[in-house]
Amino acid sequence: MPSLIFRKGLDLKHAVAGMLAESYHSAIVERIKAEDFTYRAGRLTVHLAREFGFCYGVDRAVDYAYQTRERFPDRQVFLTGEIIHNPHVNDKLRAMGIRFLSDPGEDVERLDAADVVILPAFGVSVAALQQLERRGCTLIDTTCGSVLNVWKNVRRYAEGGYTSVIHGKVWHEETQATASQAVEYGGKYIVVFDRAEAGVMCDFIRNGGDRDAFAERFGKAASPGFDPSRDLDRIGLANQTTMLMAESLDIGEMVRSAMVARYGEAGLADRYQAFDTICSATQDRQDAVVGLLKQHAVDLMIVIGGYNSSNTANLARICAASRPTYHIADPECLVSADQIRHRPVGIKTEVTSSGWLPSAGPLTIGLTSGASTPDNLVGAAIATLTTLCA
């Protein structure tokens, strides 16, 4: 029996609105927005970025998860993995009895038609979806529209004989799902993480090179049987939606220049394609934090969001280029006026730093949060800062 798939919610938005507000709303954040995104208390001034926190796609995914629990109170409800990259939100869903197939002891092969499975905001691979469909589960698809737009273009590239060059993190669920779309439609892909990896690829486009060395560098980031001598002659550009916008644009220009150098301007039209797949919410949050740093002389920046959240990490990267910056997972990381737990840019583990908060005099802090961070965490962080600065 084919799976029943819900892609536009379950008509229970009003029924769960109160629970969502209770779980994630913040009165203090609403007040700060109304006061020109500025908060003052004693010696402390906090400037909040004008775009921050839950984006539309994340808000929709969480809403659908709550609707699912409401619609199927007596059935087992699962998530394929984290619905978004925020431990606070995922733990709330676990507390509601939603089980995660990525947790130890869970097994997709034990599911049947009585079970309900929620697909996360960043989507799932073609193989994972087909496996769930074979089990006959009811599926609730919360895949973000921006991700679906990337998939549409990657499928277009595959059908046109273009290799998809994906700016992303090969280990990220969204990039894995996007890559699977290319293969499903008969295409090839290669994932480049940053400008340095894009540079290696572009050098091969221009000059050729050692295919074995290329395979060693990109073996886990390219489609099966990838041959750079053959598969880089026609390229379509795509990206993980949460990557740093400026870097995605730079990589696009690097690839375009390499293709012109190899094939000339006249050959470009048939060998290179690029469509705008940068997520508007990601771009808006990055633009907002740049605007905050230009407008206000802040002493330090705090960025709130899960450590495995790509868009949050990129907000921290932007801030750290010009200000002392602390990427914290949640308000509890603000341990004291002397100690803070945070993840420095470029480091994969949390560290504890001392002497982070000036002990006297006026203090101005800039604050933003990733697209998977709810307002209640932002409000709690501001309340903690107020106490620490008293």
Rosetta blueprint (number, residue, H / E / L):
1 M L
2 P L
3 S L
4 L L
5 I E
6 F E
7 R L
8 K L
9 G L
10 L L
11 D L
12 L L
13 K H
14 H H
15 A H
16 V H
17 A H
18 G H
19 M H
20 L H
21 A H
22 E H
23 S H
24 Y H
25 H L
26 S L
27 A H
28 I H
29 V H
30 E H
31 R H
32 I H
33 K H
34 A H
35 E L
36 D L
37 F L
38 T E
39 Y E
40 R E
41 A E
42 G L
43 R L
44 L E
45 T E
46 V E
47 H E
48 L E
49 A L
50 R L
51 E L
52 F L
53 G L
54 F L
55 C L
56 Y H
57 G H
58 V H
59 D H
60 R H
61 A H
62 V H
63 D H
64 Y H
65 A H
66 Y H
67 Q H
68 T H
69 R H
70 E H
71 R H
72 F L
73 P L
74 D L
75 R L
76 Q L
77 V E
78 F E
79 L E
80 T L
81 G L
82 E L
83 I L
84 I L
85 H L
86 N L
87 P H
88 H H
89 V H
90 N H
91 D H
92 K H
93 L H
94 R H
95 A H
96 M L
97 G L
98 I L
99 R E
100 F E
101 L L
102 S L
103 D L
104 P L
105 G L
106 E L
107 D L
108 V H
109 E H
110 R H
111 L L
112 D L
113 A L
114 A L
115 D L
116 V E
117 V E
118 I E
119 L E
120 P L
121 A L
122 F L
123 G L
124 V L
125 S L
126 V H
127 A H
128 A H
129 L H
130 Q H
131 Q H
132 L H
133 E H
134 R H
135 R H
136 G L
137 C L
138 T E
139 L E
140 I E
141 D E
142 T L
143 T L
144 C L
145 G H
146 S H
147 V H
148 L H
149 N H
150 V H
151 W H
152 K H
153 N H
154 V H
155 R H
156 R H
157 Y H
158 A H
159 E H
160 G L
161 G L
162 Y L
163 T E
164 S E
165 V E
166 I E
167 H E
168 G L
169 K L
170 V L
171 W L
172 H L
173 E H
174 E H
175 T H
176 Q H
177 A H
178 T H
179 A H
180 S H
181 Q H
182 A H
183 V H
184 E H
185 Y L
186 G L
187 G L
188 K L
189 Y E
190 I E
191 V E
192 V E
193 F L
194 D L
195 R H
196 A H
197 E H
198 A H
199 G H
200 V H
201 M H
202 C H
203 D H
204 F H
205 I H
206 R H
207 N H
208 G L
209 G L
210 D L
211 R H
212 D H
213 A H
214 F H
215 A H
216 E H
217 R H
218 F H
219 G H
220 K H
221 A H
222 A E
223 S L
224 P L
225 G L
226 F L
227 D L
228 P H
229 S H
230 R H
231 D H
232 L L
233 D L
234 R L
235 I E
236 G E
237 L E
238 A E
239 N E
240 Q L
241 T L
242 T L
243 M L
244 L L
245 M H
246 A H
247 E H
248 S H
249 L H
250 D H
251 I H
252 G H
253 E H
254 M H
255 V H
256 R H
257 S H
258 A H
259 M H
260 V H
261 A H
262 R H
263 Y H
264 G L
265 E H
266 A H
267 G H
268 L H
269 A L
270 D L
271 R L
272 Y E
273 Q E
274 A E
275 F L
276 D L
277 T L
278 I L
279 C L
280 S H
281 A H
282 T H
283 Q H
284 D H
285 R H
286 Q H
287 D H
288 A H
289 V H
290 V H
291 G H
292 L H
293 L H
294 K H
295 Q H
296 H L
297 A L
298 V L
299 D L
300 L E
301 M E
302 I E
303 V E
304 I E
305 G L
306 G L
307 Y L
308 N L
309 S L
310 S H
311 N H
312 T H
313 A H
314 N H
315 L H
316 A H
317 R H
318 I H
319 C H
320 A H
321 A L
322 S L
323 R L
324 P L
325 T E
326 Y E
327 H E
328 I E
329 A L
330 D L
331 P H
332 E H
333 C H
334 L L
335 V L
336 S L
337 A L
338 D L
339 Q E
340 I E
341 R E
342 H E
343 R L
344 P L
345 V L
346 G L
347 I L
348 K L
349 T L
350 E L
351 V E
352 T E
353 S E
354 S E
355 G L
356 W L
357 L L
358 P L
359 S L
360 A L
361 G L
362 P L
363 L E
364 T E
365 I E
366 G E
367 L E
368 T E
369 S E
370 G L
371 A L
372 S L
373 T L
374 P L
375 D H
376 N H
377 L H
378 V H
379 G H
380 A H
381 A H
382 I H
383 A H
384 T H
385 L H
386 T H
387 T H
388 L H
389 C L
390 A L
